Amino acid sequence: MSVSPLDYRYGRPEAKDIWSREGRHTRQLDVERALVWAHCQLGRVSAEHYDKIADISDPGIVTADRVDEIEAETRHDIMALTKAMAEQAGDAAWCIHLGATSNDIVDSAVALQIRDSIILQRVMLKQVLATLCDLAERERDTVMLGRTHGQAAVPITFGLKIAVFVDEFRRHLVRLDELEARAITGKFLGAVGTGAAQGENAKELQRLILEHLGLSVPVATTQVVGRDRYIEWVGWMANVAASVEKLLQEVRNLQRSEIAEVGEWFDVEKQVGSSTMAHKRNPITAENASGLARIVRAMIIPSYQNALLWHERDLANSSSERFTLSHAMILLDDILLKTDRVMSKCVVDAERMIANIESQNGLVMAEKLMLALVDTGMHRDQAHEVLRSASMVAVADRRHLREVCGEDAEITAAFTSDELDQLFNPMSHLGVSGEIVDESVALARAAIE
């Protein structure tokens, strides 16, 4: 019986494979093998016995099912793993788990899961970033209404709006590169971190194991890897999830019927928006991803709590981390895939954008006129009051601001009729929007490459 929506609704197989029961089991076998390999390098285990351990460190030989059977009796997962390996290892069984404590295996295997997760995350993040770059370039000069406080502000371009997200997702890529080495750290210094059970070559043994596995080597640990490392990675995922929801929330808002400037692509031949309202074209994928983003962000709270272990460790974190790390990663991967799907087929209605600007009766150009008056020598505060007063008249009388300005003596004294017309052209008040788009996209493409 499937209970978790991850089983039947959300997540790519590639992401689930990493955090599955089998994925965890396979990586723990690899860590146990690496331990024996390191002992072999230091001369404590023969090459013959290492070869035997390497041969049986296979999930098809030492199966997860057999480990579960033994764990049902021992009530200890890693002891069950070592016993299952010993059943297959013959004379080489003596060196299995030699000098290790359970969390040497568990935390190093989790580090492998995080390493493989980050590989997928980097690919997906770059894919989304490339899609946003394409969209920003395509809509570089598409003028639309800027909005602050939910109200009409001044003109902006859709390209600039997307460029803001381009740079934000580029920063997430930089952050991932910076945290990776810290997040994929294993440990192999025994029960309380002294290395006593590993002998005089304890630090060298740890280095050999972890470097062999492609993991970072810690300076100091207790029985466990410091959970600040996990907090940083989960925090990064929560941060990306926030950016995703912010982006998709913008798409959803711009798709509102009364705005209708941007929208999620809708298959008019087959897709259904509502079981009763046949006309509906809902942003269903964006809404779905936004909801999942909230679950990802929620994982940061137990991640902080999991760092608060007693003395050199307790077990209060273990059950929690089986949810926090796996679910955050699988859901974020799913979210990034859906975000790319939405943004790669994003529908932009440039005509509607212009119509919405025009519906504001010129009010969005008040700033432009105010600054133009300042350029003629008028004090900035005076110019602001002139346009504020004119704007209030335009709003109250439902008239175009151009008409009201044409009746103001101070304004008509400063500008000819043609000059005043030009000051109401939205394209004349876009500043360096295009340059910002170009720079953001260039930096992002360099990061992708």
VOKEVO-255776 format. One line per field, with one value per residue (C-alpha): residue in one letter; chain; x, y, z. Coordinates in steps of 0.02 Angstrom, whole numbers. Each point is the difference from the previous one (the first is absolute). Last residue first. Example, Ala and Ser with C-alpha at 12.3 -4.5 7.8 and 13.67 -1.06 7.14 Angstrom:
% VOKEVO-255776
residu <- S, A
chaine <- A, A
X <- 684, -69
Y <- -53, -172
Z <- 357, 33
% end
This chain:
% VOKEVO-255776
residu <- E, I, A, A, R, A, L, A, V, S, E, D, V, I, E, G, S, V, G, L, H, S, M, P, N, F, L, Q, D, L, E, D, S, T, F, A, A, T, I, E, A, D, E, G, C, V, E, R, L, H, R, R, D, A, V, A, V, M, S, A, S, R, L, V, E, H, A, Q, D, R, H, M, G, T, D, V, L, A, L, M, L, K, E, A, M, V, L, G, N, Q, S, E, I, N, A, I, M, R, E, A, D, V, V, C, K, S, M, V, R, D, T, K, L, L, I, D, D, L, L, I, M, A, H, S, L, T, F, R, E, S, S, S, N, A, L, D, R, E, H, W, L, L, A, N, Q, Y, S, P, I, I, M, A, R, V, I, R, A, L, G, S, A, N, E, A, T, I, P, N, R, K, H, A, M, T, S, S, G, V, Q, K, E, V, D, F, W, E, G, V, E, A, I, E, S, R, Q, L, N, R, V, E, Q, L, L, K, E, V, S, A, A, V, N, A, M, W, G, V, W, E, I, Y, R, D, R, G, V, V, Q, T, T, A, V, P, V, S, L, G, L, H, E, L, I, L, R, Q, L, E, K, A, N, E, G, Q, A, A, G, T, G, V, A, G, L, F, K, G, T, I, A, R, A, E, L, E, D, L, R, V, L, H, R, R, F, E, D, V, F, V, A, I, K, L, G, F, T, I, P, V, A, A, Q, G, H, T, R, G, L, M, V, T, D, R, E, R, E, A, L, D, C, L, T, A, L, V, Q, K, L, M, V, R, Q, L, I, I, S, D, R, I, Q, L, A, V, A, S, D, V, I, D, N, S, T, A, G, L, H, I, C, W, A, A, D, G, A, Q, E, A, M, A, K, T, L, A, M, I, D, H, R, T, E, A, E, I, E, D, V, R, D, A, T, V, I, G, P, D, S, I, D, A, I, K, D, Y, H, E, A, S, V, R, G, L, Q, C, H, A, W, V, L, A, R, E, V, D, L, Q, R, T, H, R, G, E, R, S, W, I, D, K, A, E, P, R, G, Y, R, Y, D, L, P, S, V, S, M
chaine <- A, A, A, A, A, A, A, A, A, A, A, A, A, A, A, A, A, A, A, A, A, A, A, A, A, A, A, A, A, A, A, A, A, A, A, A, A, A, A, A, A, A, A, A, A, A, A, A, A, A, A, A, A, A, A, A, A, A, A, A, A, A, A, A, A, A, A, A, A, A, A, A, A, A, A, A, A, A, A, A, A, A, A, A, A, A, A, A, A, A, A, A, A, A, A, A, A, A, A, A, A, A, A, A, A, A, A, A, A, A, A, A, A, A, A, A, A, A, A, A, A, A, A, A, A, A, A, A, A, A, A, A, A, A, A, A, A, A, A, A, A, A, A, A, A, A, A, A, A, A, A, A, A, A, A, A, A, A, A, A, A, A, A, A, A, A, A, A, A, A, A, A, A, A, A, A, A, A, A, A, A, A, A, A, A, A, A, A, A, A, A, A, A, A, A, A, A, A, A, A, A, A, A, A, A, A, A, A, A, A, A, A, A, A, A, A, A, A, A, A, A, A, A, A, A, A, A, A, A, A, A, A, A, A, A, A, A, A, A, A, A, A, A, A, A, A, A, A, A, A, A, A, A, A, A, A, A, A, A, A, A, A, A, A, A, A, A, A, A, A, A, A, A, A, A, A, A, A, A, A, A, A, A, A, A, A, A, A, A, A, A, A, A, A, A, A, A, A, A, A, A, A, A, A, A, A, A, A, A, A, A, A, A, A, A, A, A, A, A, A, A, A, A, A, A, A, A, A, A, A, A, A, A, A, A, A, A, A, A, A, A, A, A, A, A, A, A, A, A, A, A, A, A, A, A, A, A, A, A, A, A, A, A, A, A, A, A, A, A, A, A, A, A, A, A, A, A, A, A, A, A, A, A, A, A, A, A, A, A, A, A, A, A, A, A, A, A, A, A, A, A, A, A, A, A, A, A, A, A, A, A, A, A, A, A, A, A, A, A, A, A, A, A, A, A, A, A, A, A, A, A, A, A, A, A, A, A, A, A, A, A, A, A, A, A, A, A, A, A
X <- 1467, -150, 94, 49, -181, -55, 125, -49, -186, 14, 106, -117, -155, 79, 48, -177, -74, 117, -138, -171, -85, -8, -85, -150, -32, -85, 151, -10, -174, 62, 141, -124, -113, 147, 73, 46, -138, -125, 52, -11, -164, -89, -134, 107, 46, -183, -13, 162, -59, -147, -165, -97, -50, 66, 149, 51, -22, 107, 133, 5, 25, 138, 80, 12, 47, 146, 61, -2, 98, 128, 26, -34, 151, -55, 80, -111, -151, 63, 19, -182, -57, 87, -67, -177, 16, -96, -149, -24, -180, 38, -92, 139, 124, -122, -24, 189, 15, -150, 89, 158, -93, 135, -29, 132, 46, 179, -57, -132, 100, 157, -99, -70, 174, 60, -147, 31, 183, -54, -120, 131, 129, -114, -78, 165, 90, -143, -88, 135, 76, -142, 28, 184, -1, -57, 136, 123, 172, 168, -91, -188, -52, -65, 42, -163, -97, 73, -50, -171, -32, 83, -121, -141, 82, -16, -183, -36, 83, -124, -145, 88, 38, -184, -56, 124, -58, -184, 4, -189, -86, -185, -136, -86, -40, -68, 142, 126, 153, -4, 141, -29, -1, 28, 163, 38, 167, 21, -39, 61, -96, -174, -22, -187, -4, 148, 144, 119, -32, 35, 160, 58, -43, 104, 154, -26, -35, 162, 99, -68, 38, 178, 19, -75, 122, 144, -61, -6, 181, 56, -98, 80, 173, -51, -42, 180, 47, -35, 92, 80, 92, 161, 94, -119, 53, -105, -70, 51, -16, 188, 24, -110, 81, 180, -24, -82, 140, 130, -85, -9, 178, 40, -150, -175, -87, 76, -54, -55, -168, -115, -41, 120, 109, -70, -95, -86, -12, -110, -83, 160, 73, -165, -29, 90, -56, -180, 14, 62, -146, -120, 78, -38, -180, -12, 85, -123, -143, 38, 25, -181, -70, 127, -60, -180, 46, -44, -118, -42, -105, -174, -56, 25, 113, 119, -40, 95, -111, 70, 127, 73, 180, 95, -144, 98, 159, -86, -88, 161, 89, -145, 14, 188, -26, -129, 121, 145, -104, -46, 181, 63, -138, 40, 184, -53, -105, 148, 106, -143, -23, 187, -1, -143, 113, 138, -125, -66, 165, 99, -166, 2, 172, 154, 160, -23, -174, 39, 176, -43, -121, 144, -2, -175, -69, -182, -71, 117, -86, -170, 76, 77, -167, -97, 125, -31, -190, -13, -159, 99, -145, -99, 169, 48, -151, 25, 180, -59, -126, 132, 100, 181, 23, -102, 37, 186, 136, 30, 138, 84, 6, 82, 124, 42, 36, 119, 84, 40, -66, 109, 123, -49, -72, -96, -74, -55, -83, -88, -76, -42, -101, -101, -31, -57, -118, -73, -23, -97, -112, -46, -43, -97, -108, -26, 90, 107, -129, -133, 99, 26, -179, -68, -111, -183, -157, 6, 133, 43, -184, 40, -128, 25, -71
Y <- 1344, 34, 136, 86, -9, 80, 143, 38, -11, 122, 121, 1, 19, 144, 85, -14, 75, 150, 129, -61, 170, 48, -161, 49, 152, 133, 115, -5, 77, 140, 38, 9, 119, 110, -12, 112, 130, -139, -81, 155, 53, -165, -36, -115, -92, -48, -66, -98, -72, -81, 33, -100, 162, -54, -95, 140, 131, -103, -18, 188, 34, -130, 63, 180, -58, -103, 145, 113, -127, -19, 187, 56, 31, -77, -166, -2, 11, -151, -94, 32, -46, -169, -33, 36, -125, -139, 118, 4, -57, -162, -102, 44, -103, -145, 12, -3, -160, -74, 27, -83, -160, -118, -189, -95, -163, -12, 85, -127, -156, 69, 32, -176, -76, 115, -52, -186, 20, 102, -138, -137, 101, 62, -171, -93, 118, 40, -169, -126, 143, -6, -184, 29, 165, -63, -134, 78, 71, 56, 97, 2, 50, 171, -4, -90, 151, 107, -128, -15, 183, -2, -132, 127, 84, -159, -20, 179, -31, -142, 123, 115, -146, -48, 179, 25, -163, 46, 174, -12, 18, 1, 13, -164, 51, -164, -127, 139, 39, -149, -32, -91, 113, 166, -62, 146, 90, 91, 183, 176, 162, -51, 140, -8, -187, -35, -70, 136, -59, -181, 44, 105, -142, -114, 110, 23, -186, -44, 127, -71, -178, 54, 68, -157, -105, 108, -17, -189, 8, 117, -95, -162, 71, 79, -180, -32, -175, -126, -93, 167, 85, 95, 54, -80, -85, 37, -142, -81, -177, -31, 171, -53, -168, 56, 153, -100, -129, 139, 78, -165, -58, -27, -111, 5, -38, 153, 117, 129, 43, -71, -172, -7, 117, -31, 152, 58, 174, 32, 158, 97, -35, 47, 163, 118, -82, 1, 184, 46, -92, 88, 165, -43, -33, 177, 74, -81, 46, 185, -28, -62, 168, 86, -97, 38, 181, 135, 147, 96, -45, -76, -68, -169, 83, 32, -39, 23, 6, -77, 32, -147, 53, -151, -121, -127, 31, -22, -157, -80, 43, -72, -165, -5, 28, -139, -120, 57, -33, -174, -49, 70, -88, -168, 10, 68, -156, -114, 90, 2, -188, -27, 108, -109, -152, 87, 43, -178, -94, 101, 12, -184, 1, -60, -84, -147, 7, -160, -62, -169, -45, -36, -187, -16, 166, -43, -22, 137, 126, -40, 14, 169, 66, -62, 86, 156, -8, -45, -84, -163, -113, 107, 68, -173, -9, 179, -36, -151, 108, 133, -133, -48, -85, 111, 151, -30, 12, -188, 20, 146, -99, -145, 115, 76, -174, -39, 171, -37, 110, 99, 61, 184, -14, -155, 95, 132, -131, -75, 170, 29, -162, 54, 168, -85, -112, 154, 77, -149, -7, 186, -14, -160, 79, 147, 167, -6, -96, 131, 136, -97, -68, 179, 63, 17, -105, -184, -36, 181, 23, -106, -133, -139, -169
Z <- -954, 111, 96, -162, -57, 163, -11, -180, 40, 144, -102, -149, 108, 95, -162, -65, 158, -5, 18, -55, -2, -183, -51, 106, -115, 107, -5, -189, 2, 114, -120, -144, 97, 45, 173, 148, -7, -34, 164, 108, -80, 27, -131, -107, 160, 24, -178, 15, 166, -89, 85, 128, 89, 171, -72, -119, 137, 119, -135, -32, 185, 14, -160, 61, 175, -65, -106, 153, 101, -140, -21, -179, -112, -166, 51, 154, -114, -96, 163, 45, -175, 6, 175, -57, -145, 86, 16, -190, 4, 94, -131, -122, 101, 4, -188, -26, 102, -90, -164, 66, 46, 64, 10, 100, -86, 69, 161, 48, -44, 82, 158, -7, -8, 140, 109, -26, 48, 150, 50, -9, 95, 139, 20, 14, 117, 118, 5, 43, 98, 127, 39, 35, 93, 170, 1, 121, -28, 72, 138, -32, -177, -51, -186, -40, 62, -138, -130, 82, -46, -173, -65, -7, -149, -102, 49, -54, -168, -27, 0, -122, -116, -9, -25, -142, -79, 16, -71, -34, -167, 47, -132, 42, 177, 71, 7, -21, -107, -118, -123, -164, -153, 89, 75, 116, 14, 165, -15, -21, -27, 56, 129, 43, -33, 114, -105, 62, 177, -44, -92, 148, 119, -111, 24, 187, 18, -88, 101, 163, -55, -40, 177, 77, -101, 60, 179, -23, -55, 139, 132, -57, 27, 166, 45, 50, -59, 135, 137, 42, -141, -33, -156, -124, -162, -154, -104, -164, 67, -9, 79, 145, 31, -20, 109, 139, -2, 3, 150, 92, -39, 185, 24, -75, 163, 83, -141, 128, -80, 133, -70, -145, -101, -173, -62, -159, -74, -152, 69, 33, -172, -84, 92, -118, -162, 61, 48, -174, -78, 118, -53, -181, 53, 67, -152, -119, 118, -17, -186, -9, 54, -111, -152, 44, -20, 127, -5, 160, 153, -16, 167, 83, 129, -147, -182, -162, -153, -157, -136, -96, -31, 63, -26, -103, 97, 168, -62, -63, 162, 100, -95, 28, 187, 9, -84, 108, 155, -63, -36, 166, 93, -79, 51, 169, 29, -39, 130, 126, -19, 18, 157, 63, -23, 100, 136, 14, -11, 125, 89, 42, 80, -92, 54, -120, -77, -97, 34, 76, -141, -119, 41, -74, -62, -40, 175, 60, -113, 77, 173, -44, -64, 150, 114, -104, 21, 184, 64, 6, -47, -124, -53, -63, -115, -56, -48, -101, -93, -35, -89, 24, -169, -117, 108, -36, 128, -26, -128, 89, 161, -91, -85, 169, 69, -141, 10, 181, 140, 121, -130, -3, -176, 55, 148, -125, -111, 153, 39, -183, -2, 152, -87, -160, 97, 83, -172, -66, 154, -10, -184, 29, 135, -117, 19, -158, -101, 42, -88, -160, 6, -7, 139, 41, -23, 45, 129, 38, 44, 155, 44, -126, 52
% end
